[in-house]
Amino acid sequence: MKQQLTELIEAIEPTRVKLLQHTLYDDLTNLESLRFFMEHHVFAVWDFMSLLKAMQSHFCGTSIPWTPTSNVLVARMIHEIILEEETDSDGDGGYASHFELYLRSMRQCKADTTPIERFLELVREGVALESALKQIDAPQVVCDFVGHTFSVVNSRDPVQIVSAFTFGRENLLPGVFGQIVEKIDQQTGGEVAMLKYYLERHIGLDGDVHGPLAERLVCQLCGDDSAKWERAQRAALEALEHRLKLWDGMTLTLASRSRLNSPVGTT
């Protein structure tokens, strides 16, 4: 299984490197651009949890009446990830999901949380995701990203779901992003302190705990089945490609905004 995992990682590495070295990070130079990024990225933070909960529903005995899970080891690993993703320390003596920490970060730096909050209201009311995204006038790149995530969830294929989670979501905010946030925090006198805390928790856990756990999950699910490894690789690559399209879309919008705000006669 180690060989198959290595082959999968090598196959997706070029796309992963494109993400980690994306020019989007060069455009995040001030608080305004960081707010823009967060207003888009928050939807990826949100639907990340749906991938995780889809994993839980497959393996962790969530049906009522309850029956024992068929794979206790897999269930244990998923529960370990959920514990911190859904109920982590909030840095202030309480607990919060990483999504809620991100929302607090947005509020602290005065990013617009109205669209994501209205979207969640619509989802709670039972409005279909596509309709809810249209009602809040979500950017097309956000609609496409969320749409892909839920196509994976709705496939009900645990191999695809776990692979998209493992390779398409974990460890994709590079160290340079943390440096950008640190610099903007210093410029603004602490307006993104909560985002710094979120990054410390999320990136730290992904690299040291959740990432390795998730890779073990993929190995447990795929075993020596070459067809499953092929599905896992395809799902991982598609997840990365959709993240890349989201980053590309934000880059184009930021460039367009920059041109509109440029003084007349400049390029």
C-alpha positions as CSV (number, residue, x, y, z in Angstrom):
1,M,0.0,0.0,0.0
2,K,2.9,2.4,0.6
3,Q,3.9,2.0,-3.0
4,Q,0.4,2.8,-4.3
5,L,0.2,5.8,-2.0
6,T,3.5,7.1,-3.2
7,E,2.5,6.7,-6.8
8,L,-0.8,8.6,-6.1
9,I,1.1,11.5,-4.4
10,E,3.6,11.7,-7.2
11,A,0.8,11.8,-9.8
12,I,-1.0,14.7,-8.2
13,E,2.2,16.6,-7.2
14,P,2.4,18.9,-10.3
15,T,-1.1,20.2,-9.7
16,R,-0.5,20.6,-6.0
17,V,2.6,22.6,-6.7
18,K,0.6,24.9,-9.0
19,L,-1.7,25.6,-6.1
20,L,1.0,26.2,-3.5
21,Q,2.9,28.5,-5.9
22,H,-0.2,30.2,-7.3
23,T,0.1,33.9,-8.2
24,L,-3.0,34.6,-6.1
25,Y,-0.8,34.9,-3.0
26,D,1.1,37.7,-4.7
27,D,-2.1,39.7,-5.0
28,L,-2.9,39.5,-1.3
29,T,-1.1,42.7,-0.3
30,N,-3.5,44.5,2.0
31,L,-6.5,44.0,4.1
32,E,-9.0,44.7,1.3
33,S,-7.6,41.9,-0.9
34,L,-7.5,39.6,2.1
35,R,-11.1,40.3,2.8
36,F,-11.9,39.5,-0.8
37,F,-10.1,36.2,-0.5
38,M,-11.9,35.2,2.7
39,E,-15.3,36.0,1.2
40,H,-14.7,33.5,-1.5
41,H,-12.6,30.9,0.5
42,V,-15.2,30.7,3.3
43,F,-17.3,28.5,1.0
44,A,-14.5,26.0,0.7
45,V,-14.0,26.1,4.5
46,W,-17.8,25.3,4.8
47,D,-18.1,22.5,2.3
48,F,-14.9,20.8,3.7
49,M,-17.1,19.9,6.7
50,S,-19.6,18.2,4.4
51,L,-16.9,16.0,3.0
52,L,-15.9,15.1,6.6
53,K,-19.5,14.4,7.7
54,A,-20.0,12.3,4.6
55,M,-17.1,10.2,5.7
56,Q,-18.6,9.9,9.2
57,S,-22.0,8.8,7.8
58,H,-20.3,6.0,5.8
59,F,-18.2,4.6,8.6
60,C,-19.2,5.7,12.0
61,G,-22.5,4.2,12.8
62,T,-24.7,7.3,12.6
63,S,-28.0,5.5,11.7
64,I,-30.8,4.9,14.2
65,P,-31.3,2.2,15.4
66,W,-27.6,2.0,15.8
67,T,-25.6,-0.9,14.5
68,P,-21.8,-1.5,15.0
69,T,-19.5,-0.1,12.4
70,S,-17.9,-2.6,10.0
71,N,-14.4,-1.0,10.4
72,V,-13.6,0.3,13.9
73,L,-10.1,1.5,12.9
74,V,-11.5,3.7,10.1
75,A,-14.2,5.0,12.4
76,R,-11.7,5.8,15.1
77,M,-9.5,7.8,12.7
78,I,-12.5,9.8,11.4
79,H,-13.7,10.6,14.9
80,E,-10.2,11.9,15.8
81,I,-10.3,14.3,12.8
82,I,-13.9,15.4,13.6
83,L,-13.1,16.1,17.2
84,E,-10.8,19.0,16.3
85,E,-12.4,20.1,13.1
86,E,-15.9,20.4,14.6
87,T,-15.1,21.2,18.3
88,D,-11.6,22.6,18.5
89,S,-10.4,25.0,21.2
90,D,-11.4,28.6,20.2
91,G,-8.4,30.2,21.9
92,D,-10.6,31.9,24.5
93,G,-11.5,29.0,26.8
94,G,-14.4,27.7,24.7
95,Y,-14.8,25.4,21.6
96,A,-15.7,26.0,18.0
97,S,-15.5,24.4,14.6
98,H,-12.8,25.6,12.3
99,F,-15.6,27.0,10.1
100,E,-16.8,29.1,13.0
101,L,-13.3,30.3,13.8
102,Y,-13.0,31.4,10.2
103,L,-16.3,33.3,10.4
104,R,-15.0,35.0,13.6
105,S,-11.9,35.9,11.6
106,M,-13.9,37.5,8.9
107,R,-16.0,39.5,11.3
108,Q,-12.8,40.7,13.1
109,C,-11.3,42.1,9.9
110,K,-14.7,43.3,8.6
111,A,-15.0,41.0,5.7
112,D,-18.5,40.6,4.4
113,T,-20.1,37.6,6.1
114,T,-23.7,38.4,4.8
115,P,-23.6,36.0,1.8
116,I,-22.3,33.0,3.7
117,E,-24.6,33.6,6.6
118,R,-27.6,34.0,4.3
119,F,-26.6,30.9,2.4
120,L,-26.5,28.9,5.7
121,E,-30.0,30.2,6.5
122,L,-31.3,29.0,3.2
123,V,-29.7,25.6,3.6
124,R,-31.2,25.2,7.1
125,E,-34.6,26.0,5.5
126,G,-34.1,23.2,3.1
127,V,-33.3,25.2,-0.1
128,A,-31.3,23.2,-2.6
129,L,-27.6,24.2,-2.7
130,E,-27.7,25.4,-6.3
131,S,-30.7,27.6,-5.7
132,A,-29.3,28.9,-2.4
133,L,-26.0,29.9,-4.1
134,K,-28.0,31.7,-6.9
135,Q,-30.1,33.5,-4.3
136,I,-27.0,35.0,-2.7
137,D,-25.5,35.8,-6.1
138,A,-22.4,33.7,-5.4
139,P,-19.6,34.1,-7.9
140,Q,-19.6,31.4,-10.6
141,V,-16.2,30.0,-9.4
142,V,-17.7,29.5,-6.0
143,C,-20.8,27.8,-7.4
144,D,-18.6,25.5,-9.5
145,F,-16.4,24.6,-6.6
146,V,-19.2,23.8,-4.2
147,G,-21.0,21.9,-7.0
148,H,-18.0,19.6,-7.5
149,T,-17.7,19.0,-3.8
150,F,-21.2,17.8,-3.5
151,S,-21.0,15.7,-6.7
152,V,-18.3,13.8,-4.7
153,V,-20.5,13.6,-1.6
154,N,-23.5,12.5,-3.6
155,S,-21.5,9.8,-5.4
156,R,-21.6,7.9,-2.1
157,D,-18.3,6.4,-3.0
158,P,-16.2,6.3,0.2
159,V,-13.0,6.0,-1.9
160,Q,-13.7,9.2,-3.8
161,I,-14.9,11.1,-0.7
162,V,-11.9,10.2,1.4
163,S,-9.4,10.9,-1.4
164,A,-11.0,14.3,-2.2
165,F,-10.8,15.1,1.5
166,T,-7.3,13.9,2.0
167,F,-5.5,15.3,-1.1
168,G,-7.9,18.0,-2.2
169,R,-8.3,19.8,1.1
170,E,-5.5,19.1,3.6
171,N,-2.2,21.1,3.5
172,L,-3.1,23.5,0.7
173,L,-2.5,26.8,2.3
174,P,1.2,27.3,2.0
175,G,3.6,28.9,4.5
176,V,3.7,32.0,2.4
177,F,0.0,32.6,3.2
178,G,0.8,32.7,6.9
179,Q,3.5,35.2,6.2
180,I,1.0,37.4,4.3
181,V,-1.4,37.3,7.1
182,E,1.3,38.1,9.7
183,K,2.4,41.1,7.6
184,I,-1.2,42.4,7.2
185,D,-1.9,41.8,10.9
186,Q,1.1,44.0,11.8
187,Q,0.0,46.7,9.3
188,T,-3.5,46.8,10.7
189,G,-2.6,46.6,14.4
190,G,-4.1,43.1,15.0
191,E,-7.2,43.1,12.8
192,V,-6.5,39.6,11.5
193,A,-5.3,38.1,14.8
194,M,-8.1,35.6,14.8
195,L,-7.2,34.5,11.3
196,K,-3.7,33.9,12.5
197,Y,-5.0,31.7,15.2
198,Y,-7.2,29.8,12.7
199,L,-4.2,29.2,10.5
200,E,-2.1,28.0,13.4
201,R,-4.7,25.5,14.4
202,H,-5.8,24.3,11.0
203,I,-2.5,24.2,9.2
204,G,-0.7,22.7,12.3
205,L,-3.3,20.0,12.7
206,D,-3.4,19.2,9.0
207,G,0.3,18.7,8.7
208,D,1.0,16.9,12.0
209,V,-2.2,15.0,12.7
210,H,-5.0,15.1,10.2
211,G,-3.0,14.7,7.0
212,P,-1.2,11.5,8.1
213,L,-4.5,10.1,9.5
214,A,-6.3,10.8,6.3
215,E,-3.6,9.1,4.2
216,R,-3.9,6.1,6.5
217,L,-7.6,6.1,5.8
218,V,-7.0,6.1,2.0
219,C,-4.7,3.1,2.5
220,Q,-7.2,1.3,4.6
221,L,-10.0,1.8,2.0
222,C,-8.0,1.0,-1.1
223,G,-5.8,-1.9,0.2
224,D,-4.3,-3.7,-2.7
225,D,-7.3,-3.0,-5.1
226,S,-5.8,-1.3,-8.1
227,A,-9.3,-0.1,-9.3
228,K,-9.8,1.7,-6.0
229,W,-6.4,3.4,-6.2
230,E,-7.3,4.6,-9.7
231,R,-10.5,6.1,-8.4
232,A,-8.7,7.7,-5.5
233,Q,-6.1,9.2,-7.8
234,R,-8.8,10.6,-10.1
235,A,-10.8,12.0,-7.3
236,A,-7.7,13.7,-5.8
237,L,-6.7,15.2,-9.1
238,E,-10.2,16.5,-9.8
239,A,-10.4,18.1,-6.3
240,L,-7.1,19.9,-6.8
241,E,-8.1,21.0,-10.3
242,H,-11.3,22.6,-9.0
243,R,-9.4,24.3,-6.2
244,L,-7.0,25.6,-8.9
245,K,-10.0,27.0,-10.9
246,L,-11.3,28.7,-7.7
247,W,-7.8,30.3,-7.2
248,D,-7.7,31.3,-10.9
249,G,-11.1,32.9,-10.7
250,M,-10.2,35.0,-7.7
251,T,-6.9,36.1,-9.4
252,L,-8.8,37.3,-12.5
253,T,-11.3,39.2,-10.4
254,L,-8.6,40.9,-8.3
255,A,-6.7,41.8,-11.5
256,S,-9.9,43.3,-12.9
257,R,-10.5,45.3,-9.8
258,S,-7.0,46.6,-9.9
259,R,-7.4,47.8,-13.5
260,L,-10.6,49.6,-12.6
261,N,-9.0,51.3,-9.6
262,S,-5.9,52.4,-11.5
263,P,-5.5,56.1,-12.2
264,V,-6.4,57.1,-15.8
265,G,-3.4,56.7,-18.1
266,T,-1.7,54.0,-16.1
267,T,-1.4,50.3,-17.1
